[in-house]
Every structure is written in C-alpha cells, then in structure tokens.
Amino acid sequence: MIRIRRLTKQYGSNAVLRGVDLDAAPGEFVVVLGESGAGKSTLLRCVNRLAVADGGELKVDGMDAVQCADTRALRQRVAMIFQHHNVVPRLSALKNVLTGRLGAVSTLASVMHFFSREDIALAHECLGRVGLAHKAHERTDSLSGGQMQRVGIARALAQRPRLILADEPVASLDPQTSRKVLQYLHDASRDLGITVLCNLHQVDYAREFADRIVGLAQGRVVFDGVPQAMGQDDIDRIYNMPQPAVDRKDAASTPTALAMPSMAGTQGRT
Ligand SMILES: Nc1ncnc2c1ncn2[C@@H]1O[C@H](COP(=O)(O)OP(=O)(O)OP(=O)(O)O)[C@@H](O)[C@H]1O
C-alpha cells in the first residue's frame, strides 16, 4: 500500500528527512513515533504532496507521490485527520462529514453542495462508525473536542480513502478521550481495510494501538517493528536520550510512563 525508500526532504540547509524507508500493508495501523522536530509531519505531508520530497521513492497505492502527474487523483486516495480537526463549526456534523465527498463529486455539485442520497447515507454510516449517529444534525460547535475529532475521522472515512494520514490527532485531548478517539480510528481502519499512518508523541498510545511502530529521530528511522519488540533502548534512541552507563536490568524494569513522563498519556508539546 505504501512503499517508501531513501526519502529525503530538505528545507534550506535543514535536512529534515535523511533517507527514510517505510512500508505499510493494506489495513495496517502504523504509528510514527518521535520527538518534536523529528520530521513526522514532513513525512506525512510528503505522502499527499503537501510537501514535495527532494529524492527517493514514495509509492501510494501504486501511484508515484514524488514525481506525481495527478495530485488530485493521489489526494482522492489519501484522507487526512488534523490535530485541530479542522471542522466547520457552524455546520452540522453531517454536513461536515459530507465535505469529505467533495473531491469525488462534480465541480458544480461541489460548489452548490449537492450530495446524492448515497453520499448522505454514507455520511450517516461514517458518523455511526464513530458513535455519533445521534449527533448528525447538531451544529459541530456544540460538540466536545473529542466528538469534533470523531467528526474529523468520519469525514476522512466518507472520502472512501485507501490511506488515512493522522497528524497528532489526539495532541489536544485528555487521556481518556484520546484513547476513545484512537480506538474509533483503529476499529474503522481495521473494519474497512484502510491503511493508517498516525503520528504520535505518546509511547503508551503507540504501544496500545499500533500494529507496527516506526520510530523517527532526526529524519531517520531508528526503530521499525511490532509494539512488543520495542524496548527501552529503542525508546531512548527515538527520543535521543543518552544511553545510561548503568545496569540495563534496572532500565528494562523502569515503566515507560515513569521513564518518559512528558510523553506518556499527556497532551500538548513541550
Ligand atoms: N514548511 C517548512 N519550512 C521550513 N522548515 C520546515 C517546514 N516544515 C517543517 N520544517 C522544519 O522541519 C523540521 C521537522 O518538522 P516536522 O514538523 O516535520 O517535525 P515533527 O516531528 O512533526 O514535529 P512536531 O511533533 O513538533 O510537529 C523542523 O526543524 C521544522 O522547523
């Protein structure tokens, strides 16, 4: 579904991606973990060409996202979920979800906001998948932050994408709400066979929800494996922690939540 090889991206003299390799299978939920500035957002933005990679190979569903001739076709396959959900507050939840269909309807229909019966049924179904069927006709600004993010997920699902890019989707939510949002996203992607690339800061959420974790540090992949395979040494490498010259048995028994207090179950950035 996604194949990335030796991907590079530089802003001026700042080499942000330094040869990234990453694969994701259909329906796989891949968490990209890394500290602030590691290059996570840039990597996601290269996938849907909000940023254009300088070199390397990037294939999405067979389409070349580096030398892309048809960005619109690429973006129809790739939906995005943002940190601040980007819903339109004065519109109902249903209308927000319907905006996910805009890329698939004709220009006239999209300008006039005409949607078919099938699109409306699909939007209701997507709201049902995130537990918000009963909020369809409520204005989005009457919903909680977690519910707004679930509307953002439903909007992404309504696009019928092959891939969802989620850039820190729970960064501004409390831990309980964050888990609920990630669970809905995880379940929907598994049920519908949609691949997810999800950027996160929090080690414990990555362990809980990822099929696979890709650890990024200073633009390089420093870990790629299932959550169970990620040890404290890997976490230290991802977060550029100095390797302590102490008995590693002590380190191995240190709970992640204690070792990484600012990363585990908290929101916001440091
Ligand atoms: N449009 C841009 N122009 C110039 N520099 C940029 C641009 N976008 C990102 N960068 C730089 O690239 C580096 C990586 O940023 P990026 O946002 O990809 O990291 P990140 O891992 O997503 O961090 P965060 O978790 O804080 O969002 C940073 O040094 C940032 O300043």
The ligand as a MOL file (V3000), in Angstrom:
LIG
                    3D

  0  0  0     0  0            999 V3000
M  V30 BEGIN CTAB
M  V30 COUNTS 31 33 0 0 0
M  V30 BEGIN ATOM
M  V30 1 N 7.4910 24.4640 5.6220 0
M  V30 2 C 8.6470 24.4110 6.3020 0
M  V30 3 N 9.6250 25.2900 6.0590 0
M  V30 4 C 10.8000 25.2420 6.7220 0
M  V30 5 N 11.0950 24.3310 7.6920 0
M  V30 6 C 10.1610 23.4300 7.9780 0
M  V30 7 C 8.8840 23.4150 7.3150 0
M  V30 8 N 8.1330 22.3850 7.8320 0
M  V30 9 C 8.9110 21.8150 8.7670 0
M  V30 10 N 10.1110 22.4090 8.8650 0
M  V30 11 C 11.2140 22.0470 9.7650 0
M  V30 12 O 11.4060 20.6510 9.6430 0
M  V30 13 C 11.7530 20.0910 10.8920 0
M  V30 14 C 10.8090 18.9250 11.1840 0
M  V30 15 O 9.4930 19.4400 11.3660 0
M  V30 16 P 8.2310 18.4840 11.4620 0
M  V30 17 O 7.0400 19.3750 11.6990 0
M  V30 18 O 8.2180 17.5690 10.3160 0
M  V30 19 O 8.5940 17.6490 12.7720 0
M  V30 20 P 7.6190 16.8140 13.7080 0
M  V30 21 O 8.3590 15.5910 14.0890 0
M  V30 22 O 6.2940 16.6320 13.0570 0
M  V30 23 O 7.4870 17.7760 14.9460 0
M  V30 24 P 6.1670 18.1090 15.8050 0
M  V30 25 O 5.8730 16.8650 16.5450 0
M  V30 26 O 6.6150 19.2540 16.6810 0
M  V30 27 O 5.1070 18.5020 14.8240 0
M  V30 28 C 11.7060 21.1990 11.9060 0
M  V30 29 O 13.0130 21.6580 12.1030 0
M  V30 30 C 10.8730 22.2580 11.2220 0
M  V30 31 O 11.2210 23.5330 11.6500 0
M  V30 END ATOM
M  V30 BEGIN BOND
M  V30 1 1 1 2
M  V30 2 1 2 3
M  V30 3 2 2 7
M  V30 4 2 3 4
M  V30 5 1 4 5
M  V30 6 2 5 6
M  V30 7 1 6 7
M  V30 8 1 6 10
M  V30 9 1 7 8
M  V30 10 2 8 9
M  V30 11 1 9 10
M  V30 12 1 10 11
M  V30 13 1 11 12
M  V30 14 1 11 30
M  V30 15 1 12 13
M  V30 16 1 13 14
M  V30 17 1 13 28
M  V30 18 1 14 15
M  V30 19 1 15 16
M  V30 20 2 16 17
M  V30 21 1 16 18
M  V30 22 1 16 19
M  V30 23 1 19 20
M  V30 24 2 20 21
M  V30 25 1 20 22
M  V30 26 1 20 23
M  V30 27 1 23 24
M  V30 28 2 24 25
M  V30 29 1 24 26
M  V30 30 1 24 27
M  V30 31 1 28 29
M  V30 32 1 28 30
M  V30 33 1 30 31
M  V30 END BOND
M  V30 END CTAB
M  END
